[in-house]
Amino acid sequence: MTIKSLDSKTCDYCSGKGYFQLVLGGSETCTCCEGTGKKKE
């Protein structure tokens, strides 16, 4: 099963949100895109 995103420039790790939701509550900035939600070119 493949999921295609409308915008292929979104970060794969955080799904374009710019952060990860932590299991224990709260959130952490995505280190891959530095919180922008966009892939680095």
URSUL-V992606 format. One record per run of one state. SS is the DSSP state (2 for helix, 1 for strand, 0 for the rest). FROM is the first residue (numbers start at 0). LEN is the number of residues. If there is no record, write none. Layout:
<<SS/FROM/LEN> <SS/FROM/LEN>>
This chain:
<<0/0/9> <1/9/1> <0/10/8> <1/18/3> <0/21/5> <1/26/3> <0/29/8> <1/37/1> <0/38/3>>
